[in-house]
Structure formats: C-alpha cells, structure tokens
Amino acid sequence: MDSYPRALLLHPADNVAVALTKLLPGQVELVGEVNSEPTTATEEITQGHKLALRLIAEGENVIKYGVAIGFATSPIAAGAWVHTHNCRSVIDERSHTL
C-alpha cells in the first residue's frame, strides 16, 4: 500500500485521523499504533488536517488522542474534512482552530 496517501490514527477510540500528506478523494492508508483497514477520503484534505473515519453526527464529540477535542456543528460524513467549518473546540471556546 505504499502508493496510497497516509493518515495517522493516534488512538483506537478516535473518529478522526490526521493527514500525513495532502489527501485527494480516494483510498487512504491508516498508520500508527492501531491496526486499521484503509479508509476513503471523499474530498481534498490538507496535510495536518483531520479526516472523519466514520459519520460524526451533529453534536457528537470529535475524538482525537482518545479524548474529545470538539463537537460537530453539523453532520460530518465518513471521509470528509474535519475543521472549523463543521466542528467547534471544547478545549478553548475562544479558539477558531482545533
């Protein structure tokens, strides 16, 4: 799978992974401590940004590092870009970043 772009899955409870390179729509290899099947990006995701690993319902926590870092402000489809346009921080309510 070396030809597929990669995303880092940090914890088995996470519902997002971090893009290690720019992701284009298509198959993505998940790497990290957790053994995971490949997933699919449904849109372009910038390196360092988050990829939804499954549907995240509106109001549901966004989990990274095994903890809630924010919540979805609208439904986030599996494979979608997770960022300030569809979630809000629970760490610092003043923050515009996650």
C-alpha positions in Angstrom: 0.0 0.0 0.0 3.0 2.3 -0.3 1.4 4.1 -3.2 -1.6 5.3 -1.2 -1.5 8.6 0.8 -1.4 8.1 4.6 -3.2 9.4 7.6 -2.2 8.8 11.2 -4.7 7.1 13.6 -3.5 8.1 17.1 -5.8 6.1 19.4 -8.3 3.2 18.8 -11.2 5.4 20.1 -10.5 8.2 17.6 -13.1 9.0 15.0 -10.6 11.2 13.0 -7.2 10.6 11.6 -4.5 13.2 10.7 -3.5 13.6 7.1 0.3 13.0 6.8 0.2 14.3 3.2 -2.3 16.1 1.2 -5.2 13.7 0.6 -7.3 13.6 -2.6 -10.5 11.7 -2.9 -9.8 8.0 -2.8 -8.2 5.3 -0.7 -6.1 6.3 2.3 -3.8 4.1 4.3 -4.2 4.4 8.1 -0.9 4.2 10.0 0.0 4.3 13.7 -0.1 2.1 16.7 -3.6 0.9 15.8 -4.1 -1.8 13.1 -6.8 -0.4 10.8 -8.2 -1.1 7.4 -7.7 1.5 4.7 -10.3 4.2 4.5 -11.5 6.6 1.8 -11.3 10.4 1.6 -14.3 11.9 -0.1 -12.7 15.4 -0.6 -9.3 17.1 -0.6 -7.8 17.3 2.9 -4.7 19.4 3.6 -1.7 17.8 5.3 -2.1 18.1 9.1 -5.9 18.4 8.9 -8.4 15.8 10.1 -10.2 13.1 8.1 -13.5 11.7 9.5 -13.2 7.9 9.9 -17.0 7.4 10.2 -20.2 9.5 10.2 -20.0 12.0 13.1 -23.5 13.3 13.9 -24.2 16.9 14.7 -23.5 17.5 18.4 -21.3 14.4 18.6 -17.8 14.6 20.0 -14.8 14.7 17.7 -12.3 12.3 19.2 -8.5 12.7 18.8 -5.8 11.2 21.1 -8.7 9.2 22.7 -10.3 12.4 24.1 -13.0 14.9 22.9 -11.3 17.9 21.2 -14.5 19.3 19.8 -18.0 18.6 18.7 -19.6 18.5 15.3 -21.7 21.6 14.4 -23.2 19.8 11.5 -23.2 16.1 10.4 -19.7 15.1 9.1 -19.7 12.3 6.6 -17.2 9.5 6.7 -14.2 10.5 4.6 -14.8 14.3 5.0 -12.5 17.1 6.1 -13.0 17.9 9.8 -12.2 21.5 10.6 -13.7 24.7 11.9 -16.4 24.8 9.2 -18.1 21.7 10.7 -16.9 21.5 14.3 -16.1 23.6 17.3 -13.4 23.2 20.0 -14.3 22.1 23.5 -10.7 22.8 24.7 -10.9 26.6 24.3 -14.2 28.1 23.3 -12.3 31.2 22.1 -10.3 29.2 19.7 -11.0 29.1 16.0 -8.8 26.1 15.5 -8.8 22.5 16.6 
